[in-house]
Amino acid sequence: MKRSNEDYHTRRQNILKEWQTKFPQPTPGDIIALLHKLGRPPEVYPSELDPDKVRCACNKDVPCEMSKLVNTGYMDVIEPVCPPCRRDFDGQARLVCVRCRSVIGWMDPQTDKHGFKIERDKYYHVGECAVCKPGIEKADIIEMMVYYDENGVPYDKSDLIT
């Protein structure tokens, strides 16, 4: 029978309190023994999540092997689009989250008012997205920031990842 997360958390707190009393100045061996005593944490993903599937852009769960592994020129990433949907994204640029190593969006080719171009079938990178940083309000395109720096275009750098 699986323990609930609450039972596990309470048990863990009790073990840790007792351990801190017994070992006020623990050795590396004491710490390793504690880790063994605590055991593995409970599963943290929802039971309905199938780790062998990815969510396609069409919102269907498809087997991982149906997705594409692509190279952006800087890294290998997964493009979560099932074969029947791929034609829908032909000619669009891909937005890639560097942390998730995944295509997170598609953009039509365009040029902004400062001359930065989003070109068809090219990859553009962001440092984080709403999946790896819940609540994020904006993610700057790295290639755009480099272009702006090289061309003296001012932009707000307060949200940059360091």
Secondary structure, DSSP 8 states (H G I E B T S, - for coil): ----HHHHHHHHHHHHHHHHHH-SS--HHHHHHHHHHH------S-TT--TTEEE-TTS-EEEGGGSEEEE-SS-EEEE---GGGGGGGTT-EEEEETTTTEEEEEE--EE-TTS-EE-TT-EEEES--TTTSTT-----BHHHHHHHHHTT-----TT---
